[in-house]
Amino acid sequence: MKKYFLLGCGLLLMTATQAQNGKWQNLFNGKDLKGWKQLNGKATYEVKNGEIIGTTVIAEPNSFLATEKNYGDFIFEVEYKLDQDFNSGIQFRSQSKPEFNNGRVYGYQMEVDPSARRWSGGIYEEARRGWLYPLDLNPAAQNAYKANNWNKYRIECRGPEIRTFINGVPAAHLIDPELPSGFIALQVHGIGKKQEDVGKKIRWRNIRIIENPAASQYSPYDSIYVVNNIPNNLSPQEKRNGVRLLWDGATTKGWRGAYKPAFPSKGWEIKGGTLNVAPSDGGESTNGGDIVTEEEFSAFDLEFDFKLTEGANSGVKYFVTEKEGNSGSAIGLEFQVLDDDKHPDAKLGAAGNRKVGSLYDLIPAYKFNNSHKKIGEWNHGRVVVYPDNRVEHWLNGHLVVSYKRGDNIYKALVARSKYAKFDNFGLAQKGRILLQDHGNAVSFRSIKIKTL
């Protein structure tokens, strides 16, 4: 069979197979489950009226109806509808291997989450790292899900770049090289032994894919927040959003010692794209000392990765002016970097306000599931200072602290803290970013900033 396509004023002859390149292909024929296989749990999947219908079964783990074929770069679309609210998702670039938890499915998942947190469209990694892009990072998409109605999901994968859309609204944007290809699967979430959840149904229809799309077939870039898991890298959309590297990943350019004209001659090491505090005696600035940016900042969105060793203490400070002339660590508002389990400082202060992610000695960080990584793993920290003096601390994609510089609550917190002796503590119009030398081995990378 042959098809004809008009290009300008010419006539191009193509075979039907050639015509499929860059074209939508149906993954579900509307009649049966040819090309699909069921993995893990024993939830039921059936075909009726051109739909795949998944139904929950008691005491079964998560069930997956997976494509027999793997996909790498693609654009995928599906419509789904929940008959009753419950958690589900669309797996993509996923795997099932005997050597991993006896074949348990793992991989990226575009979340179906009708709960009060409204994370439908976010990206979760099933069975391994957990949340990679919780939808708190993009609140504008949290209202895109339509309850009791059909919802359209779109997933775009191009190399390490992954983007999701729900009902046409950009939801998540992740740069992650971990899983370059894998199957697509429809999840029926396990319900444990909850009798009231037996028989809940999710429906899928109009399941289609474009393999290896042309660049022009991907959606134009937008302005949503990007999670980039490639060290010291800026993606095209990050650049478009005004994000830049605050540390170049290789030199000391743009940084100097606190209270010093140059970068410390000892106590810091740059190795393999990481900026490392050398271990010493565990004291504040007793070896190389803190380092600060040469630039000053007022309203900004700061990001950084950090990795702790056992029992380590450090911090990332902001609005550092160096006007105090104190000994020890320079003064500023601090995103605490700490091994909460092994360092004694975690038990000091009030209500846990010296634990990791906290506004040090002022406000404790809220702890979510998956918001704290194990010692030796990389964490992602973020400090956002808005022009109206609202401030947020984020830890691994979760908002853990929020406050407003200078309001009455802030002033009361300062008055009872170790900073009470400093006039107008933390209220400078602008200041430097600081990485703390607290005498313990701590590593930093992917330090980025966007001016607001």
N, C-alpha and C positions, 0 to 999 in steps of 0.2 A: 504494500500500500504506500502511496506517495502523497505528500502534502505540498501545497504551493504557498509561498509567503511573498507578499509585495514589499520590497525595500526600495523606497524612493520611487524612481520610475522604472526600476528593473524588476525582473522576475527571478526568484531564487528557488531552485528545486531541492527538496530535502526528503530523505526517507523518514518514516514514522519514528524510527529509533533516534535519529539525529534530532528530530523535533522535540524530543523529551529533554534535551540538555537545556537547563535553565528554566524548565517548565514545571508547573505543579503536577505532582503525581499523587493519586489517591493511595493512602495506606490501608484503608478499610473499604471493601467493596459493597458494603451495605447489606450483605447476605449471609456471610459466615466469617469465621476467624482465621481464614487462610493467611499465612504469613505471620501469625502471632503465636506465642507460647506462654503458658502460665508458670510463674516462678514463686517460690517461697510459700505463702499461705494458700488456703483453699476457699477463699471467698468465691462466689459464683460469678461467672461472666456469661452473658447470653446475648443473642442478637434478635431484636424485635423492631419492626417498623423503621429499618435503616439506622438503628442506634445500637451501640454496645451498652449493655446495662450491667453494672457491677453491684453486687449485693453483699452486705456484711454478714459474717458468720461468727458465731460465738467461739471464743477461745482459740482463734486462729491469729497468727502473726500477720503483719502487713503482706498483702497479696499484690502481685504485679502481672499484668498482661503485657508482654514485651514483644517487640518486633524481633523477628528472626535475624534481621539484618542490622549491622552497625552503621552509624552515621557520624561523620566528622563535622564538616562545614555544611550548614543547611539553614533553611528557613522553614519552620514547622508551624502549622496552625491546627487548632482543634476547637470545637465548641463543646461545653459541658454544662450540665445542670444538676444541682443537688435536689432530690425530692425532699430530703430532710437535712438539716445542718449537721455536718460532721467533717472532720479533717480528711484531706486527700491530697493528691498532687500528680504532676506529670513528670516522670523520670526522663532524663535525656543524658547522652554520653555516659550511660551507666553500664555496670558490669555485674556478672555473677560468676565467681570462680571458686572451685572446690577449696582452694588454699585460704580463702578469706571467709571465716565464719561459716564453713560448710556450705558455701554457695550463696550466702545472703546477698541480696541485691544492694549495691552501693553506687553512689554517683549523684550528679546534680538533680535537683527536683525543683520545678516551678510550683510553688505552694498553692494549695486550695485551702483557704483558712477563713471560714465565715464567723469566727469567734469575735469577741469584743476588741481584740487587739488589731484585727483587720490587716493581716499580712498576706492576703491573697496576691499572688504575683511576685512575691519575694523568692529568693533562691536559698535553698537548704541542701546540704549534702547528706543524703541518707546514709546512715550507719557509720559515718566517719567523723568529719569535722563539725557537723551541725550547721548552724546558721552562717551563711556567707554574705547574704544581703538581706537582713531583716528590713521590713518595710517602714520602720521608724526612720530609716535613712531617706525616705522619699514620701513624706506625708501626703503629698498631692495625689498619690496613687491609691491611698487607703480607702477612698470612696468609689473606686472604679468597679468593684465587684457588685453585681446585681443579685440580690437574694431572690430565690424562687423564680429565677429566670435563666435563660441561656446566656452563658458568658463565653467570649471568644478569647482564647489564649494564643499568643504568638511568641515563638522563641527563635532568636537569631544567633547562630554560632559561626564565628569567623576566626580561625586560629584560637588564641586564648581569650578572645573577646566574646562575651555572652550578654545578650540583652533580652529582656522580656517585656511584653506588652499585654495589658488586660483591657479588653474592649476599646482598643486603640490608644490607651493611655500608657506612656512609658512607665514601667514599674521598677525594674532593676537593671543595673549596668555593672557587670563584673568582669575584671581581667584576671584570668586564672589559668595557668598552663597545666594544671594537675591531670586533667582527663581530656585528651584530644579527640577521643571518639568513643562510641558505645551505642547501646540500643536505646530505644524510646519505649516507655512503659506507662500504662495507666494503672494508678494505684487505688486499691480499696484498703483503707487503713484498718489495722486491727482494732478490735473493740474490747479486748480482754474478756472478762466474764460478765459484762454489763448487759443483762437481759433486755433492758429498755432500748439498747442500740441495735439489737438483732433486726435484720431485714431492711436496714436503711440502704437507699439506692443512690447511685450516681450514674448519669447518662453521658455518653460521648457520641458525637456525630461530626460529619464533615472533616475527617482527619486527612490532612494532606501535607506534602513536603516538597521543597525544591532542594535538590542536592547540588552542592558546589555552585552556589549562585554567583552571578556576575556582581561586581562591586555596586553597580547601579541598582541592583534589586534589594539591597539592604536598606533599612530605614535611614533617613538623614539623621545626623547627630542632633541632640537636643541639649538641655542644660542640667539634667539631673545629676546627682552625686554619683561618683564612680568609686567603686572599691577595686583597687589595683593591687594584686598580690604578687606582681613581678617586682623584685627589689629595685629601688632607685630608678624607677621607670615612670615616664609620663605618657599616657595614652593620648590619642588625638582629641578625645572629648575632654580630658582633663585640661589640655592646653587651651582648648576652646573655652573652657569654663574659667580660665584665668589662673589655674594652678601652676606653680613652678617649684622646682627643687630648691630647698633652703640649704641643703648640703649636697654637693655634686657626686658623692659616693666614692671619691678617690683622693681629694686633697683637703687642705685646711682652709681653702679660699672662703672668705665671708665670715670666718670665726676667729676669735682671739680669747685669751684668758680673761676671766673676770678680774677687774682691777689691774689688768696688765695690757701692755701695748701690742703684744704678739701672742701667738698660739703657744701653749706650754711646751717646753722642751722635753718633758717627761710626763708619765702618768696617763697618756692617751696613745692609742695605737689605731691606725687605719689598716685594715686587712680584709681582703675578699669582699669589698663593698660594705663593710661594717665599720662603725666608729665605736671604739671600745675603751671603757674605763679600766685601767690596770688595777688589780687588787693591791691593797697596801695594808694600812692598819685599821681600816673601818671608820676613820675619822673624817670630819667635814673638811674638804679642801686641804688636806695635809700632805698630798703628794703632788699631782699635776695641778690640782685646783679645778674649779668650775670653768666651763667655756661659755661664751655668749656670742650672739650674732653681732656683726658690725652694724647692721641695720636696726632701726627701731620700728615698732609697729603699734598701731592703735586698735583698729577693728580688723579681725583676721580670722581665717579658718586654718588652723595648724594641724598637721598630721605627722605621726611618727610611729615606727615600729620599735619595740624594745624587747630584749630578752634578758631574763634574770638568771643568775646562778643561785645556788642554794644559800639562803640566809642573806641575800643581797639587799642593799638599800641605795636608792638614787632618786632623782626627780627631774621633772621638766618644769621650769619656772617661766613666768611671763610677767610683763610690766616691771622688768628689772631695770633700775636706773643707776645703780652703783653710787647713789648719793649718800648712803648710810655710812660708808667707810668702815664697816664692821669687819671683825675677824671671822674666819670660818666661811660658810657658804654665803654668797650674795643674797640679798633680800628680794623676794618677789612672791607673787601668788604661785602656788605649786600644785601640779598634777603629780600625786605621789606614785612612785615606782618602788615596789617593795615585795619581798617574799613575806606574805602575811603569816604564814605558818611558822617560819623559823626566825624571823627578825623580831627582837623584843619591842621595837617601836610600834608594832601593830597593836600592842596592848596598852599603849600610853594614849595621851589625849583624852577625848571624850566620845563615847558612842561609836568607836571605830573610825574616827576622822583622820587617822594616820595610816589607813590601809590603802592598798593599791587603787588608783583611780580617784581617790578622795581629793578634795580641796584641802591640802595638808593643814591639820590642826584647826580646821574650821567646819567643814561639811563632810560627813561620811559618804562614800560611794555606795549606791544601791547595788546589790549583787543579784544578777540574773543567772539562770542556767545558761551555761556556755559563755558567760561574759568574762570568765577568768580562765586563762590557759595554765597548763602545768609549767612548773619550773623547767627551763630549757627549751620551751616552745616560744615562738614569736607572738607577741601581743600587738594589737594596733590601738594606739592612743590618738585622741583627737581633742583639741580645745578650740571652741568657737566663741569669739568675742564679737558681739553685734554692736553696731554704732550707738545703740541706746543703752549700752553697758550690761545687757543680758549676757550671761556666760554659761556655756555648757561644757561638761566633760563627757566624752564618749570612750567606752572601752570595748573593743572587739565588736563594734556595730551597735552597742547598746548605750542609751543615754543614762548615765549613772549619777550625775550631779548637775543641778541647774540653780543659778542664783543671779542676783543683780548687784553689780558693784555700786556701793554707796547708799543703798537703801537702808532703812532702819534695822532690818533683820541682819544685813551684812555688818553694820556697825556694831550691833550687839554681839555677834559672833567674834569679831575682832577684839572687842573689849575684854572678853574672857579668855583670849588666846595668848600665846607667847609673843604675838605681834603687837600687843596693846601699847608697848612703849614707843612704837614708831608712828610718828604723826602721819595721818592720811595714808596709812598702809594700803597698798594695792590700788590707789586711786589716781595714779599718774595718767596724764593724757596719752602718753606713749612710753614704750620701754623695749628692752631687748628680750630675746628668747634665750634661756639658759639650760644647759645640760649639766647635771650635778655630778661632781666627783665626791662620793661618800666613802671612798676607800674599799669598795667592793666591785667585783667584776660584773659589769653590765654592758650590753651591746645595744647600739642604735643603728637604724638604717631608714631609708625611704622617708626622710624628713622633708616635708613639703609645706607650702603655705599659699594661701589665696587672700589677697587684700579685699576686705569688704567695704 
